[in-house]
């Protein structure tokens, strides 16, 4: 076995000289270095055959980190049973020196009998030397996918699709998953499924970057989930939109999705149609945690003092309030209600102020008070509506609402 | 910064099977970009920036705050050793006294302030300035009897070049409208809490009490309010412009002092 190890290790490096080696038995007479490689050939050829099998050594499949693929055993099978029909293109796995294919003893003796094995220190002719391409070995363990991307077709195709591998490798076990999958067999089916669901081509890359785990899912399970969503009367375009915006949606089982939809219906007390509308606009609600949503609702009711129907209106207009942080909500409300003096019903009419940055509201409000134009009551003249206060960009705000120039605004900000 | 074009991916010579099918398989040496350098595989080129801060600014205070990026951090230490004065605008309120001298602290006492006039305030301010001037001369470690000392004093360049307690070089009253007032303070080696304490002591001297409502740094050595970038201007272009504008001034100042 030691001899075999030496020979295997010599061309354990990537031999990319793809030669159609004519392999009739008469090749034994050639020089000794090539002999070892051709030593395989007689094994592959069944004794009855006289055809020439074009033997192509292609770019080898990458050996997954830490585990050796079952191809090794396939190779064993093919070598030890000479009667099997080899496909014309044999993708040969290059095993590492440590895990030798457990070749049968027959091949070993065959080799020993005929020609003494060549040693590594033998001199070889120039042509032979040029033909050997020795490249550094791939690392067995690595923390990035950079080391493997050149040698793996799956990873290369994913990069061409637009998947950001540098982000994927930061996730737990996602890198390992990608390495063990085969593009042709597994990934292709799931990509076609996603396209059926309606995800755009250019969206596939970012989708997979955010959710590489979908590639490990069972296709039937995914289809049942989409069927479930359709049964709940979500339209095809809407499902496509939801899936694109919340990539984790299809990872949830049917019961979980059902529970979550029911939860939102009960908590918010909205009708079925409105709940569906809400979920379509913010599909993140279904994939996120539920306790913060409950707590946010409690905060709105108890601390901020909104009535239940007001909360329903606010949530329907700006569902993001359910996922906002409580501290920020409380601070913004405190400033709006106590310092700016805006009553609850006005806030119900313009809930988008809760989504904007407190700093922005504060700066603009102080500027307006400085100019004496801070009037938020619709019954009074020169009224400024809240959504215009927060949503307009700075230039428009200055010229239209405050009737001042941007330089004045900046100078004022520097005096704060 | 990451959007700027990075270095081109390394090329690698790979032998690919030639596209002509069938029997003869020639080898075509083609240059193929190494995928490991692809931006999607490599990730963003710059992930972190080294940022250092200049003179400290409180949470409650506002104003000019100098930051150094990358190699600029070395300039920060040099600027610190220049011991240039900083200018603050301090706003105060008569009639209250709190435990941490600012208007958000716990109220300790309330007093009347009707007897305070602008002249009284300015008199107190002049006293403070005089006392601090003596401390300035003492800490600058210059022999007062020499000709060089006189020339430096004429130019106004006497200042402590080492560690020293907080020194106020000039105070001026900007606004006075009872109960509020505003001072402009030029100082060295101070903290914002020290300035608030000064306001409190002014109140005590005037037989009343005062709290500090606002501390704002207008100038930090070479950097003034005009150079300062607002929150809306915190983007790459403005930062680059600002660095370029200030570069020359910083260099001349450093050469002058060191």
Interface residues (C-beta under 8 A of the other chain):
Chain A: X16 X17 X18 X19 X20 X54 X56 X58 X133 X145 X146 X147 X149 X150 X155 X156 X159 X162 X163 X164 X165 X166 X167 X359 X394 X410 X413 X414 X415 X416
Chain B: X12 X14 X15 X17 X23 X24 X25 X27 X34 X35 X36 X38 X40 X41 X42 X43 X44 X62 X216 X225 X228 X230 X231 X232
